[in-house]
Amino acid sequence: MKRSVWVWGIVEAIIWYGFIYYLLYAIKNPVELWLSSAILLVLATLGTVACPWVQNSSAWRRMMGKEV
């Protein structure tokens, strides 16, 4: 595998760790619901985009204009 796949895999794992950590924090402590949901939505989106499988899919390549 290429080095970039490993790097993106590590980045993805860090983002999903942050997502789970903040989710548990938001469940345990009183927080602003709209702010917590926005943070969780951003983290989930970043985690999905950082996934090497998503980046190597044909749908991703079509979206980025690299495939016809």
N, C-alpha and C positions, 0 to 999 in steps of 0.2 A: 504494500500500500504506500501511497505517497505520503510525504510528511504533512501536507496540508490537511489530509483526511484525519490524521491523528490530532493535529492542532484543533481543527473544528470539532472533533469529538470531545476533546478536553474542555473547550469553550462551552459546548452544549451541556456537558455534565455540570459545570460550574453554574450555568444559568438555571438549570433545573434544580440544583441544590438550593439556590437562592429562592426559587419559586416555592419549594416545599417548606423551607425555613420560614419564609414570610407568611405562607398560608397557615402554618401552625401558630405563628405569632399572632396573626389576625384572629384566629379562633380563640386563643387564650385571653387576649387582652382587649379592652374596649378601644376600638379604632373607628375612624370615619369610614363608613361603608363604601362610599363612592371613590374615595382615594385608594383604599385597599383593593377594590375591584379593578381600578385602573392600573395599579402597579402589577397586580397578578396577570391582567390581560397583556400588558407589555412584556412581562417576563415569559409568559407562555408563547407569545408570538416570536420573541427573540430565540427562545429555545427551539421552536419548530424551524425557524429559518436557519439556525446554526447547525442543524442536523445534516451530516454528510449525505444521508440517503435522500433527503429532500433536495439538496443541491445537485445531486447526480440524476435526478428524475427528468424525464422528458418534459413534463409539465413545467418544471422550473426553468429548463432551457428555453422552452417556448415563451415563457413569461419574460425572461431576460433578453429575448430577441436573438438567441444564439442558435436556434433551430427553426426550420421552416415547417 
